[in-house]
Amino acid sequence: MIEMVDVPTRPDLEDYGQLAFLSAAVQKLRNEGRPLLRQLRGRKVWMINSTAQGGGVAEMLPKVISLLRDLGVITVWAVIKTDNADFFRFTKRMHNLIHGEGDPKITSEEQAVYDQISHQLADELSPNINPTDILVVHDPQPLGVGSLIKERIKNPMIWRCHIGLDRDVDQTRAAWSFLRPYVMPYDQVVFSAHEYIPDYLTHRSSIIHPAIDPLSDKNRELSLHRVVEVLCNASMAAPFQPVLDQRFAAPARRLLPDATFGSPVERGDFGLLHRPIITQISRWDRLKGFAPLLEAFVRLKSRLHEGQYDRDPVHRKRLGITRLVLAGPDTESVQDDPEALDVLRKLCSQYTSLDKEMQQDVMLLTLPMVSRRENALMVNALQRCSTIVVQNSIQEGFGLTVTEAMWKRISVLGSNACGIRQQIQEGVDGKTLSSPDDPDDVAKALDEMLQDPDTRHLWGRNAQRRVHEMFLVFQQVASWLRVLASVTERQKTGRVKNKSR
């Protein structure tokens, strides 16, 4: 089935423009967009993906759609849904193959399921599409749907691929070979980095960096009092003093030593507001590197008992009180990620195998998505009370959690995955890992960063400037206007310009 998703209209461009630190970016978008908007007059843009919540794509789309509408572009959001678990199991496998993971052999049964569901969804969506409509199809799940509609209606069509790998291996060759007949009918393809583009798409591809909304609940400024309120109302901190009591509809849940989930404050306050905190917030995905990060933290702590820091009592005290937060979404709310529960189970097993003292220093959280607003505020507050935000991804298409932390002036430790390299400049606005799957390498980097508060502060300041210049939603929308205008030009002339940035 096809579900149409509405998006909030505020804040709009006028709201953003009233803020001194955003007014120049808003005016630049208006100026760049004016000539492009004339080419899009009277056309409808469809954004099509596989989920309305969970993951970076679902998070970015509402604001992009809202600002396109604000500029005068008719834009709608359609989500594909199916009860066939094999479809999402295969598309998740395709996701992993594009990241260079898994068995490269794709069976005829898998292709049959993909084609069957694609035809069903295309049959449902096609009657709503006009020849002048522009379809923007996100990632492999709805790729086949868009390909079928293109063959039937001949309307302008863009595929936005949010994932990729910066090297050629058996898995990526298998994935791109399978996807080739589905993607070739598209007029334009958009990637997050040049390194992700397969050879056969070189001359029809553009680059658009993912971006954040600086006024969203996840990224807007929170006062110290508001951070305390969010943590307490989400049950992530104990209220030692009275706070405005507006309990969240669904509080966060913490893994307990008996392998069940309960209140994060059931065993006492974790110390988010008082201790050095290392945090990673991601989907429950093996490629996010949760397991080696947890092992790295255990090894870092173990060095205290080996006497390695006896000559530096301040750092020894700092490491002694440092704690680790591993957080991700409530798995029931992530519809297109069938592997998430298995990854979480393995991580839970890794946690419960720790000794009791180490368990006290680690908080594994699930963040409900019953309310998008409350979920976003939980993430915002967790990032703001962190000393270091980590994104230890083995592979990462882009990594908006990196962008979010950089915007908040938090020091970031990221892997050297291609998407993260687009953002972090080593030693300028953060630090990157050459071996994110090596716990000793991760532990060493964490140790160095914790030991140098002045450098962390400098990196955080530089990081916010970099996001302001490159990774805010206004730059993203301007790039989309250029790509949308280019495919309308192709429909008129039969040619399309390669609009990259």
C-alpha positions, -999 to +999 in steps of 0.1 A: +000+000+000+009+036-004+007+060+026+007+098+021+025+116+049+018+151+059+046+174+072+046+204+096+046+238+079+065+257+106+091+270+111+091+285+076+117+306+058+104+338+074+110+323+108+145+312+100+153+345+084+145+364+116+174+347+133+207+366+129+228+334+125+205+320+098+193+351+079+222+351+053+217+314+045+179+320+040+185+350+017+211+331-003+185+303-008+159+327-020+183+344-045+196+311-059+161+296-061+143+324-079+153+316-115+150+278-109+115+281-095+102+294-128+111+261-144+092+241-118+060+262-119+029+240-122+048+207-115+043+184-086+073+167-069+068+133-052+092+122-025+090+084-022+106+062+004+100+032+026+093+046+061+080+077+077+101+073+108+135+059+118+167+067+100+182+097+084+160+098+052+127+099+071+142+126+093+154+149+065+124+147+042+098+166+062+119+198+063+130+196+027+094+191+016+082+219+039+108+244+025+102+234-011+065+241-005+074+274+012+093+284-020+062+275-041+070+240-053+041+216-049+056+187-030+041+155-015+055+125+005+045+089-003+057+059+017+056+024+003+043-004+026+040-041+024+033-070+047+058-092+028+087-095+052+108-111+025+108-078+006+123-058+034+146-086+043+160-086+007+162-048+005+181-048+038+205-073+023+208-051-007+217-022+017+244-043+032+258-054-002+261-017-012+281-013+020+303-043+010+288-068+034+271-102+031+268-130+005+270-114-030+248-141-046+213-128-053+188-156-058+160-157-084+136-160-055+148-127-040+144-110-074+109-124-078+098-110-045+113-076-053+096-075-087+063-088-074+060-061-046+073-034-070+046-042-095+019-042-068+030-008-055+035+007-090-001-004-099-014+014-068+007+046-073+006+050-111-030+063-113-020+093-091+010+104-113+008+129-141+033+131-170+047+164-157+051+152-121+087+147-109+093+116-089+122+115-064+127+079-053+149+073-022+171+042-018+167+006-032+133-002-016+111+018-040+136+019-069+117-008-088+084+010-083+098+042-098+113+023-127+079+008-136+062+041-134+088+057-156+082+031-183+045+037-181+042+075-178+075+088-190+076+115-164+109+131-150+124+107-125+153+110-100+168+083-078+184+094-046+208+068-032+218+076+004+242+047+008+274+036-008+310+023-005+341+040-016+357+008-030+348-019-054+343-054-039+323-085-048+293-074-028+291-039-044+296-053-079+267-077-072+245-050-059+251-025-087+248-052-113+214-062-099+202-026-096+213-015-131+182-024-150+160-007-124+180+025-122+188+030-159+153+044-168+159+073-143+169+107-157+192+116-128+208+099-098+219+117-067+245+105-043+260+118-010+296+115-022+315+111-056+332+080-043+298+061-043+290+066-080+292+033-100+309+037-134+277+033-155+261+062-137+290+087-138+274+109-165+240+112-150+248+117-113+249+147-089+260+152-053+238+165-026+250+164+010+225+154+036+218+182+060+201+191+093+174+215+103+189+239+129+155+246+145+142+210+147+136+195+181+167+174+176+190+203+168+176+235+183+193+251+213+183+238+247+190+257+279+206+239+308+172+239+325+155+225+294+181+197+291+174+187+328+137+187+321+140+165+290+163+140+308+140+138+338+107+136+319+122+109+297+134+090+328+170+093+318+179+113+349+166+114+385+151+148+395+171+158+425+153+191+425+117+199+414+114+201+376+084+210+354+067+176+353+056+168+318+063+131+316+069+118+281+043+096+266+069+068+264+101+072+284+134+057+275+142+022+286+175+009+299+189-026+296+191-041+331+215-068+343+188-095+341+185-088+303+151-071+306+145-034+299+133-011+326+135+025+339+170+041+333+168+055+369+157+022+385+193+016+397+199+052+406+209+083+385+234+075+358+252+109+361+245+123+326+247+158+340+277+153+363+302+129+346+322+128+314+299+110+290+308+091+258+277+087+236+268+069+204+232+072+191+224+052+159+201+026+144+207-009+157+228-020+128+260-041+129+277-016+105+273+011+132+301-004+152+284-006+186+301-039+196+337-028+191+329+006+208+316-012+239+346-035+240+369-004+236+352+013+266+357-019+286+394-020+277+398+017+284+384+013+319+404-019+325+437+001+321+428+020+353+432-012+373+465-019+355+480+013+369+486+029+335+474+063+347+490+065+382+513+094+370+483+116+360+459+117+389+435+142+372+431+120+341+429+089+363+400+105+381+384+116+348+385+081+334+373+066+366+340+086+365+335+085+327+305+065+314+292+052+281+258+056+266+247+034+236+213+045+223+190+035+194+154+035+185+127+012+198+130-016+172+093-020+168+091+015+153+117+008+125+096-009+099+122-014+071+151-028+092+144-065+100+180-070+113+177-044+141+163-068+167+191-094+161+218-067+164+202-054+196+200-089+211+237-095+205+246-062+220+224-070+250+243-103+254+276-085+253+264-061+280+251-088+303+284-107+301+302-077+317+310-077+354+286-057+377+310-028+382+314-023+344+276-026+338+271+004+361+293+024+338+273+015+306+238+025+298+222+008+268+190+027+259+161+023+236+144+055+227+107+051+218+093+068+187+057+070+198+062+108+196+087+121+171+091+153+191+099+135+223+123+112+206+141+141+190+143+159+223+158+128+240+185+127+213+192+164+216+195+163+253+218+132+253+241+148+227+243+181+246+253+164+279+280+144+261+317+150+264+324+130+232+299+118+206+311+088+187+300+074+154+320+042+151+305+031+118+322+003+099+304+018+068+284+050+067+265+066+039+268+100+055+260+100+092+237+128+104+244+119+140+279+134+133+264+165+118+241+169+147+268+167+173+291+190+153+263+216+152+261+214+190+298+221+194+304+186+208+337+170+201+332+141+177+351+108+172+341+092+139+353+063+118+370+069+085+339+057+066+334+077+035+303+095+046+319+107+078+350+118+060+328+142+040+322+160+073+351+157+098+384+173+089+409+153+109+425+174+136+405+205+127+369+198+138+371+163+151+390+130+150+386+099+128+395+063+133+414+042+108+402+010+123+367+013+139+365-024+143+397-025+164+387-019+201+423-010+210+424+017+183+390+031+195+401+030+231+433+049+223+415+076+205+389+080+233+418+082+258+435+110+239+404+130+235+393+128+271+428+139+282+427+171+261+397+193+270+412+224+252+414+206+219+379+192+223+366+227+228+385+240+197+372+211+176+336+217+187+338+254+178+353+246+144+327+219+138+297+242+143+312+266+117+317+238+092+280+226+096+268+262+092+287+266+060+280+232+044+254+210+061+223+231+069+190+224+052+191+256+031+221+244+011+204+210+006+172+226-007+191+248-031+209+217-045+175+200-049+161+230-068+191+227-092+186+190-098+148+193-101+152+220-127+177+200-146+154+170-151+126+193-164+151+207-189+158+171-200+121+165-206+120+195-228+152+191-247+162+155-243+195+166-225+203+171-189+232+190-174+253+173-147+246+195-117+271+185-090+283+203-059 
